[in-house]
């Protein structure tokens, strides 16, 4: 049984009414589907083409992403509108806002136009902004939008932003996040509170091992962190999920049982770092028996590693103490095999993994 509602909508230049079932499609490519009953005897469907009616009614929208959005650059592309029969928008990477609060989206400015509202996205320059460009390309693939250059489809994830976008696009449960450039962050503390609440986790998208990773509880701390950061940084703010510590699931292939290390909550001299639970010496680390681990947690960790195409990975996870839901924090391509806790156990497991891989081939 499903709830349905009758809605009127415009398709092309005509108005129609139809029944729609109520369903959460936040993680789907398209927010609404028109069924075969509606299409029958009304339309001829050509599955090899798309956006046919919009192209008849108005110029196709094209987004050009540039390193610097100077007046000269914008004028250069605007002068092409007539010849290209397209409506061109020129934007630079500094203007973009990434959000996974609810549905995944990337907008030009706060609550601005979604990059996926364009028929084509052209990355004029992406080498200097490879992490951002890769994240955008992942999102455009998710939304079925054409982009150039298509080499970005095979770009390696090098930071937290690309990883977060890829995991969210594939339905992996992660804490809701908002990401934007340093200058935009400075002016939008109120927006972050509205979307994520307090406290929230705040980190540089290219940092690792807990560096540039803070728990923000007030505006004073927020400004303090920004003042000591690089102005070129791109930051991610994540909703804080109450937990009793985190778990690292070390994946070594799809057939071998993972190693599971739990780290309980621990104090920290710096309140801005109190959420990390990763003290030197690892005195709060426990090696878990796989039979005692939640199967749902292990399944989520395996799915996250598959999405990132990492056969050897350390998947960091937390469980919400209020709802019991599991969240993926990170999928590390370097799961600290030679350092940290339980090196002997990790070494033995990796040797077994290598043998199994060699035997397979």
VENKASUL-V768627 format. One line per field, one symbol per residue. psi: psi as a letter, one per 40 degrees, with the letter a starting at -180 (. if undefined). Layout:
psi = ???
This chain:
psi = hihiihiiihhbfihiiihhihihfdeidhdihhiddddhedihhheeiifddddddiiihhhhhidhgiddddddddeedddefihhhhiideeihhhfhbihihigihfahhdeeidihhgdhedefdddddddddddddefhiihiededeihheaddddddddddeehhihiihhiidddddefdddddddeaiiihhiheeiifeifhihheidddddddddeiheeihihhihhhhieaihhhhhgiedihihhhhhiiiihdhdeeeedfgihefeehhhihddeihdddddddddddddefhdhihhhiihhedeeiiihdighegffdeiaifdddddddddddddddddd.
